Amino acid sequence: QVQLVESGGGLVQAGGSLRLSCAASGSIFSINTMAWYRQAPGKQREQVASITSGGTTNYAGSVKGRFTISRDNAKNTVYLQMNNLKPEDTAVYYCWVVANTSPRIVAYWGQGTQVTVSS
């Protein structure tokens, strides 16, 4: 079993910054892709950014140049640095982790953390 614990959400004014963290623990042999998703009220969940085990990153067009995803493999932790936040970034942010728990590879979701950007 793998547990994901997210932190770092909150309320910030437009133009401000927040840093989200998601730490994975449990019976983990290795971690493959890690990603952040978000879901705003009345909208579908969308991928914000992802990072492979080799460090290759991918971003949604709406956050490119403002958000940075990174990971600390020693700590099984993924981060999302969010700069120049806009009101449209308001959403619940979820981390998503593909873990090799040997013998299975399973995807897990975090519990979600609220990010609210005021104008």
ZIFENCOR-V54688 format. One record per residue. N is the residue number from 1. RES is the residue in three letters. SS is DSSP state (a for helix, b for strand, c for the rest). OMEGA is omega in radians with two decimals (NA if undefined). BURIAL is b if it has 16 or more other ideal C-beta (glycine too) atoms within 10 Angstrom, else e. Layout:
N/RES/SS/OMEGA/BURIAL
N/RES/SS/OMEGA/BURIAL
This chain:
1/GLN/c/-3.13/e
2/VAL/b/3.08/b
3/GLN/b/3.08/e
4/LEU/b/3.12/b
5/VAL/b/-3.12/e
6/GLU/b/3.05/b
7/SER/b/3.01/e
8/GLY/c/3.12/b
9/GLY/c/3.12/b
10/GLY/b/-3.14/e
11/LEU/b/-3.13/e
12/VAL/b/3.08/b
13/GLN/b/3.09/e
14/ALA/c/-3.08/e
15/GLY/c/-3.13/e
16/GLY/c/-3.08/e
17/SER/c/3.00/e
18/LEU/b/3.05/b
19/ARG/b/3.10/e
20/LEU/b/3.07/b
21/SER/b/3.08/b
22/CYS/b/-3.11/b
23/ALA/b/3.12/b
24/ALA/b/3.11/b
25/SER/b/3.14/e
26/GLY/b/-3.07/e
27/SER/c/-3.06/e
28/ILE/c/3.03/b
29/PHE/c/3.06/e
30/SER/b/3.12/e
31/ILE/b/3.12/b
32/ASN/b/-3.11/e
33/THR/b/3.02/b
34/MET/b/-3.07/b
35/ALA/b/3.00/b
36/TRP/b/3.03/b
37/TYR/b/3.03/b
38/ARG/b/3.11/b
39/GLN/b/3.07/e
40/ALA/c/-3.14/e
41/PRO/c/3.09/e
42/GLY/c/-3.12/e
43/LYS/c/3.10/e
44/GLN/c/3.07/e
45/ARG/c/-3.12/e
46/GLU/b/3.09/e
47/GLN/b/3.14/e
48/VAL/b/-3.10/b
49/ALA/b/3.09/b
50/SER/b/3.11/b
51/ILE/b/-3.14/b
52/THR/c/3.11/e
53/SER/c/3.11/e
54/GLY/c/3.07/e
55/GLY/c/3.09/e
56/THR/c/-3.08/e
57/THR/b/3.08/e
58/ASN/b/-3.07/e
59/TYR/b/2.95/b
60/ALA/c/-3.09/e
61/GLY/c/-3.07/e
62/SER/c/-3.10/e
63/VAL/c/-3.08/b
64/LYS/c/-3.12/e
65/GLY/c/3.13/e
66/ARG/c/-3.10/e
67/PHE/b/3.06/b
68/THR/b/3.08/b
69/ILE/b/3.10/b
70/SER/b/-3.13/e
71/ARG/b/3.04/b
72/ASP/b/-3.04/e
73/ASN/a/3.13/e
74/ALA/a/-3.11/e
75/LYS/a/-3.08/e
76/ASN/c/-3.04/b
77/THR/b/3.05/b
78/VAL/b/-3.10/b
79/TYR/b/2.99/b
80/LEU/b/3.06/b
81/GLN/b/-3.07/e
82/MET/b/3.13/b
83/ASN/c/3.13/e
84/ASN/c/-3.08/e
85/LEU/c/-3.14/b
86/LYS/c/3.11/e
87/PRO/a/-3.14/e
88/GLU/a/3.03/e
89/ASP/a/3.13/b
90/THR/c/-3.09/b
91/ALA/b/2.90/b
92/VAL/b/-3.11/b
93/TYR/b/-3.11/b
94/TYR/b/2.97/b
95/CYS/b/-3.09/b
96/TRP/b/-3.02/b
97/VAL/b/3.05/b
98/VAL/b/-3.04/b
99/ALA/b/3.01/b
100/ASN/b/-3.11/e
101/THR/c/3.11/b
102/SER/c/0.35/e
103/PRO/c/-3.05/e
104/ARG/c/2.98/e
105/ILE/b/-3.00/e
106/VAL/b/3.05/e
107/ALA/b/-3.12/e
108/TYR/b/3.08/b
109/TRP/b/2.96/e
110/GLY/c/-3.07/b
111/GLN/c/3.13/e
112/GLY/c/3.07/b
113/THR/b/-3.05/b
114/GLN/b/2.99/e
115/VAL/b/3.14/b
116/THR/b/-3.13/e
117/VAL/b/-3.13/b
118/SER/b/-3.12/e
119/SER/c/NA/e
